[in-house]
Amino acid sequence: MERQERLEKLKPLLYDVLVLLGEDPEREGLRKTPERWAEALLTYTEGNMKDPQQHLRVIFQLDEDDYPLDSDDMILVDNIEFTSTCEHHLAPFRGVVHIAYIPNSESRVITGLSKLPRVVETFARRLQVQERMTQQIARAIDEHLHPLGVIVVVQAIHYCMVARGVQQRSSLSLTTARRGIFRTKPELEARFQEYLRLRMHDHKT
Ligand SMILES: [Zn+2]
């Protein structure tokens, strides 16, 4: 179904919801709300229509001399901001993603650094749970780049917790996903954590 058609079908649904809430959908402030809401909802879920592969298809290869066979150097992009929608309450959750991967020393395949935030966005713009989103990001990188390992850490604040009176206004949820060598070599995760700490320190000074 085309976006415009879905938009037209969504609008009257919120109109009815507003009536059920005891509102007057015809009053000035609400008149355009069903349309805005439908637009917003389609944007929040537009990742459904996108394949992360479109971003990870662009790959580069490091030279053999530049990335010897025994390398386990990591490529890290931290603090990738995202906003997603919790599928249990349709409430936003937002936060940051930290990603590191270690290229495969035989294929020496890497992707553009700017592609990782794109992959995050593709998965964030869906109805989500944080745990699954974390795994999906790791899996996409694993499947498309075949690295030696990949680790993804997501820190988020959930507005369903903040707003429903659960009284967890400053509680952060943290989820991790590890693939490949990150599962077997804990010292690599320690190195990753150390980089993140350095970055935090860097940020403060
Ligand atoms: Zn929720």
Residues whose N, C-alpha, C, O or C-beta is under 5 A from the ligand:
A	BS01	ZN	C86 H88 H89 C160
